[in-house]
Amino acid sequence: MYVLKEEDLKSGSVFRKNLCVHLKSETQILETLELIEYCKMLVAHMKRSGLNSHLDQTVKQEVETRWNSLLTMLRSVYDAYDEVRNCDYIC
């Protein structure tokens, strides 16, 4: 489970600041941040293991220095979700 740290909100991340504005409760914020962390782990696993190349819709990795890459990563996971979920070759 993702643990919200004070520096997460002070980091200057526009995404995290907007997340706090739009989500109404701390529970929603924590659940959303946890989901983002799981997506990051999934994408990292898919890329390291070479399984990404077997997907019709590949997943994209977040790059902190690239503006909006978190949204791109989340969208790619969303688009490839059914295919990833039904893969027999994922451990």
C-alpha positions, -999 to 999 in steps of 0.1 A, spaced: 0 0 0 12 35 -9 20 57 21 14 94 15 45 113 26 47 150 33 73 155 6 49 140 -20 27 170 -17 56 194 -13 76 181 -43 60 207 -66 44 180 -87 15 196 -106 -2 162 -108 -1 156 -71 -13 191 -63 -42 188 -87 -49 153 -73 -54 168 -38 -77 195 -52 -99 172 -71 -102 142 -48 -123 149 -17 -109 126 9 -75 114 20 -87 79 14 -93 87 -23 -59 103 -26 -41 73 -10 -60 48 -32 -51 68 -63 -15 71 -54 -14 34 -46 -29 26 -80 -3 47 -97 25 29 -79 10 -5 -90 9 7 -126 45 18 -124 55 -17 -111 34 -34 -138 50 -13 -166 85 -19 -151 79 -57 -150 65 -58 -185 95 -39 -199 122 -57 -179 108 -91 -188 104 -83 -225 67 -91 -223 58 -56 -235 68 -66 -270 42 -93 -270 13 -69 -265 -7 -53 -293 -10 -22 -272 23 -17 -254 26 0 -221 46 32 -217 68 40 -188 67 73 -169 97 96 -172 97 121 -144 114 147 -165 88 145 -193 57 166 -188 25 145 -188 43 111 -191 24 99 -160 -9 104 -179 6 86 -209 16 57 -187 -18 54 -170 -36 56 -204 -13 29 -219 -20 6 -189 -57 13 -193 -57 6 -230 -37 -27 -226 -54 -38 -194 -76 -66 -209 -47 -80 -229 -23 -79 -199 -49 -94 -176 -56 -123 -200 -19 -131 -207 -8 -166 -199 29 -157 -199 28 -132 -171 40 -146 -138 
